[in-house]
Amino acid sequence: RKLESGDAAEARDNFAGFKLIKVLNENTRNKCIFVHGSFEGSDDDAVVLMEKTPFDKQSISAMLTSTTDLKQVMQNDIYGVYTSSPPPDLNGINTTIIYPATDRHIMKYSAQQIYLINETAEEYQEITLPFIESQPFSLQWVYNILDKKAESDRIIFEDEDTDTGFILLPDMKWDEKLTENLYIIGICHKRGIRSLRDLGREHLPLLNNIAKKGKEAICTKYGVKENQLRVYLHYQPSYYHLHVHFTHVNFDAPGMNIGKAHLLLDVMENIEMQSDYYPKKTFTFTAKEKDPLYLKYKAAGKM
Amino acid sequence: RKLESGDAAEARDNFAGFKLIKVLNENTRNKCIFVHGSFEGSDDDAVVLMEKTPFDKQSISAMLTSTTDLKQVMQNDIYGVYTSSPPPDLNGINTTIIYPATDRHIMKYSAQQIYLINETAEEYQEITLPFIESQPFSLQWVYNILDKKAESDRIIFEDEDTDTGFILLPDMKWDEKLTENLYIIGICHKRGIRSLRDLGREHLPLLNNIAKKGKEAICTKYGVKENQLRVYLHYQPSYYHLHVHFTHVNFDAPGMNIGKAHLLLDVMENIEMQSDYYPKKTFTFTAKEKDPLYLKYKAAGKM
């Protein structure tokens, strides 16, 4: 049968019945792999995202005991190289199963050539905005969160104000175990602010509120200091409902590069200086060769 | 007994008898941890370096079977988040045991806390600038390059103009073998421009020239496309003579994060909009707890 999006998928106990179709991409630095496959008895596609877990300071003692086997690879003077095999419960892998997955999911996680796009204000109006509006990007999962229909047990903080309010919750990439790789998302309650492009002076109270209360809530709950939090937005964002990223300064999080990330403090300062700074700005961002937006720029003779 | 360096250490079968003294450092993105400890029955120090292994394309099929347990963390619509626990032999950890380790090993693998500094225009004048001027930062090696007294055989391109000219040469981190990790530095001939802070409208011809001729020279020589080059400056820079970084977009180069890197295109646009954008800007950058500049901010009661 074909599973409908929105159906609650059953929790799986293991990967029984999984058939590998293709390794879409891997990152040997981050220890990630993205796989396209399917489950027995269904025609639906599945995308499996796996990332080795960071070491856990709390449980490292438990790992460095007689239950962790060592296999020597080589020994030179004081340097011994081994492969360790700790018990499975101490060495989990963060795994996301997207099922049923669409072609867009498969494309999103596939390895591709990367290009830089310089998007002027005019190109945003002529190419990017019509593209955003033509796409069936579903924001339903965001509205589920804002309406407490999903993930409400994960909410870290909420300011319910309809203009300046927001919800904080852990990013899907964070398992909430270590503050050193803290990754929290602040999603504004107000609907219709697609991205940085839409921001002007009228949004300063919202941005200030997210910056101030967001940091306070995180510092209180997780015992970090304000000057240990990076607070930023993405352009292009992965979904067009305004949201802010909070990560621990010790965490080398993905998506903090120039050409993607914009510090909230810089954003506020730029808007204070000139209200239409972002509507007018030329944004540089990276795009993959199969990204629909890249193809639009290419079709328009811009690449 | 005290083991002498040079003694062949015995191969260990597991971590029996290991006593944790301190977690020295960890990297949650690379999934590394560095630990200081000792082994029962010895006074010698041990340093253990562990790094999760990258996924192996060859064995991923074996991992995605019924032998890999799944524990559900949450489910929202089509997205299911799990912790997977594969059999230990499919999920090893690369481990180096340095034993006996010296104090220098322990220091080498120890972390320093990182903080974000928000440097206002006033704080630049009061703290940063006096610090820069008081330091014996020698720029002699830069002047040696500009005067062709050193590294002249490494020059990729030169524009000799004293106001808008510059020299391109490979960064020390690049071995010039793969264009995928191309890293080139453009150093301006004009002396006395310490950093981004000093830039104003009068420098636009220089910046435009570096952007245009720099990219042209690199694209011609290395067969890359203009939209595959990231071009940016650092603040704080590692030396206070204006220079520009050119890296390949596929290369996950160090120093491309917000709070460090500033796209040259953004810099030019900001200056065109407001000549004193950079002298007036509040810059956010990271510093380590033992960095002299961080200590100056701390002494001034700013941290």
Chai-1 contact restraints between the chains, C-beta under 6 A:
chainA,res_idxA,chainB,res_idxB,connection_type,confidence,min_distance_angstrom,max_distance_angstrom,comment,restraint_id
A,S5,B,I78,contact,1.0,0.0,6.0,A-B,restraint_1
A,A9,B,G80,contact,1.0,0.0,6.0,A-B,restraint_2
A,A11,B,Q72,contact,1.0,0.0,6.0,A-B,restraint_3
A,R12,B,L70,contact,1.0,0.0,6.0,A-B,restraint_4
A,D13,B,L70,contact,1.0,0.0,6.0,A-B,restraint_5
A,N14,B,S66,contact,1.0,0.0,6.0,A-B,restraint_6
A,N14,B,T68,contact,1.0,0.0,6.0,A-B,restraint_7
A,N14,B,D69,contact,1.0,0.0,6.0,A-B,restraint_8
A,N14,B,L70,contact,1.0,0.0,6.0,A-B,restraint_9
A,F15,B,L64,contact,1.0,0.0,6.0,A-B,restraint_10
A,F15,B,T65,contact,1.0,0.0,6.0,A-B,restraint_11
A,F15,B,T68,contact,1.0,0.0,6.0,A-B,restraint_12
A,A16,B,S66,contact,1.0,0.0,6.0,A-B,restraint_13
A,F18,B,L64,contact,1.0,0.0,6.0,A-B,restraint_14
A,L20,B,S61,contact,1.0,0.0,6.0,A-B,restraint_15
A,V23,B,K57,contact,1.0,0.0,6.0,A-B,restraint_16
A,E26,B,F55,contact,1.0,0.0,6.0,A-B,restraint_17
A,T28,B,P54,contact,1.0,0.0,6.0,A-B,restraint_18
A,N30,B,R29,contact,1.0,0.0,6.0,A-B,restraint_19
A,K31,B,K31,contact,1.0,0.0,6.0,A-B,restraint_20
A,K31,B,K52,contact,1.0,0.0,6.0,A-B,restraint_21
A,K31,B,P54,contact,1.0,0.0,6.0,A-B,restraint_22
A,I33,B,F55,contact,1.0,0.0,6.0,A-B,restraint_23
A,K52,B,K31,contact,1.0,0.0,6.0,A-B,restraint_24
A,K52,B,K52,contact,1.0,0.0,6.0,A-B,restraint_25
A,P54,B,T28,contact,1.0,0.0,6.0,A-B,restraint_26
A,P54,B,K31,contact,1.0,0.0,6.0,A-B,restraint_27
A,F55,B,E26,contact,1.0,0.0,6.0,A-B,restraint_28
A,F55,B,I33,contact,1.0,0.0,6.0,A-B,restraint_29
A,K57,B,V23,contact,1.0,0.0,6.0,A-B,restraint_30
A,S61,B,L20,contact,1.0,0.0,6.0,A-B,restraint_31
A,L64,B,F15,contact,1.0,0.0,6.0,A-B,restraint_32
A,L64,B,F18,contact,1.0,0.0,6.0,A-B,restraint_33
A,T65,B,F15,contact,1.0,0.0,6.0,A-B,restraint_34
A,S66,B,N14,contact,1.0,0.0,6.0,A-B,restraint_35
A,S66,B,A16,contact,1.0,0.0,6.0,A-B,restraint_36
A,T68,B,N14,contact,1.0,0.0,6.0,A-B,restraint_37
A,T68,B,F15,contact,1.0,0.0,6.0,A-B,restraint_38
A,D69,B,N14,contact,1.0,0.0,6.0,A-B,restraint_39
A,L70,B,R12,contact,1.0,0.0,6.0,A-B,restraint_40
A,L70,B,D13,contact,1.0,0.0,6.0,A-B,restraint_41
A,L70,B,N14,contact,1.0,0.0,6.0,A-B,restraint_42
A,Q72,B,A11,contact,1.0,0.0,6.0,A-B,restraint_43
A,I78,B,S5,contact,1.0,0.0,6.0,A-B,restraint_44
A,I78,B,I98,contact,1.0,0.0,6.0,A-B,restraint_45
A,I78,B,Y99,contact,1.0,0.0,6.0,A-B,restraint_46
A,Y79,B,I98,contact,1.0,0.0,6.0,A-B,restraint_47
A,G80,B,A9,contact,1.0,0.0,6.0,A-B,restraint_48
A,G80,B,I97,contact,1.0,0.0,6.0,A-B,restraint_49
A,V81,B,T96,contact,1.0,0.0,6.0,A-B,restraint_50
A,Y82,B,T95,contact,1.0,0.0,6.0,A-B,restraint_51
A,T83,B,G92,contact,1.0,0.0,6.0,A-B,restraint_52
A,S84,B,I93,contact,1.0,0.0,6.0,A-B,restraint_53
A,S84,B,T95,contact,1.0,0.0,6.0,A-B,restraint_54
A,S85,B,P88,contact,1.0,0.0,6.0,A-B,restraint_55
A,S85,B,G92,contact,1.0,0.0,6.0,A-B,restraint_56
A,P88,B,S85,contact,1.0,0.0,6.0,A-B,restraint_57
A,N91,B,N91,contact,1.0,0.0,6.0,A-B,restraint_58
A,G92,B,T83,contact,1.0,0.0,6.0,A-B,restraint_59
A,G92,B,S85,contact,1.0,0.0,6.0,A-B,restraint_60
A,I93,B,S84,contact,1.0,0.0,6.0,A-B,restraint_61
A,T95,B,Y82,contact,1.0,0.0,6.0,A-B,restraint_62
A,T95,B,S84,contact,1.0,0.0,6.0,A-B,restraint_63
A,T96,B,V81,contact,1.0,0.0,6.0,A-B,restraint_64
A,I97,B,G80,contact,1.0,0.0,6.0,A-B,restraint_65
A,I98,B,I78,contact,1.0,0.0,6.0,A-B,restraint_66
A,I98,B,Y79,contact,1.0,0.0,6.0,A-B,restraint_67
A,I114,B,V249,contact,1.0,0.0,6.0,A-B,restraint_68
A,I114,B,N250,contact,1.0,0.0,6.0,A-B,restraint_69
A,Y115,B,N227,contact,1.0,0.0,6.0,A-B,restraint_70
A,L116,B,N227,contact,1.0,0.0,6.0,A-B,restraint_71
A,L116,B,V249,contact,1.0,0.0,6.0,A-B,restraint_72
A,W141,B,N76,contact,1.0,0.0,6.0,A-B,restraint_73
A,W141,B,D77,contact,1.0,0.0,6.0,A-B,restraint_74
A,A150,B,N76,contact,1.0,0.0,6.0,A-B,restraint_75
A,E151,B,N76,contact,1.0,0.0,6.0,A-B,restraint_76
A,E180,B,T28,contact,1.0,0.0,6.0,A-B,restraint_77
A,N181,B,T28,contact,1.0,0.0,6.0,A-B,restraint_78
A,N227,B,Y115,contact,1.0,0.0,6.0,A-B,restraint_79
A,N227,B,L116,contact,1.0,0.0,6.0,A-B,restraint_80
A,Y232,B,I258,contact,1.0,0.0,6.0,A-B,restraint_81
A,V249,B,I114,contact,1.0,0.0,6.0,A-B,restraint_82
A,V249,B,L116,contact,1.0,0.0,6.0,A-B,restraint_83
A,N250,B,I114,contact,1.0,0.0,6.0,A-B,restraint_84
A,F251,B,T28,contact,1.0,0.0,6.0,A-B,restraint_85
A,D252,B,R29,contact,1.0,0.0,6.0,A-B,restraint_86
A,M256,B,N257,contact,1.0,0.0,6.0,A-B,restraint_87
A,M256,B,I258,contact,1.0,0.0,6.0,A-B,restraint_88
A,N257,B,M256,contact,1.0,0.0,6.0,A-B,restraint_89
A,I258,B,Y232,contact,1.0,0.0,6.0,A-B,restraint_90
A,I258,B,M256,contact,1.0,0.0,6.0,A-B,restraint_91
A,I258,B,A261,contact,1.0,0.0,6.0,A-B,restraint_92
A,I258,B,L263,contact,1.0,0.0,6.0,A-B,restraint_93
A,A261,B,I258,contact,1.0,0.0,6.0,A-B,restraint_94
A,L263,B,I258,contact,1.0,0.0,6.0,A-B,restraint_95
A,L263,B,T284,contact,1.0,0.0,6.0,A-B,restraint_96
A,L265,B,T284,contact,1.0,0.0,6.0,A-B,restraint_97
A,E269,B,T282,contact,1.0,0.0,6.0,A-B,restraint_98
A,T282,B,E269,contact,1.0,0.0,6.0,A-B,restraint_99
A,T284,B,L263,contact,1.0,0.0,6.0,A-B,restraint_100
A,T284,B,L265,contact,1.0,0.0,6.0,A-B,restraint_101
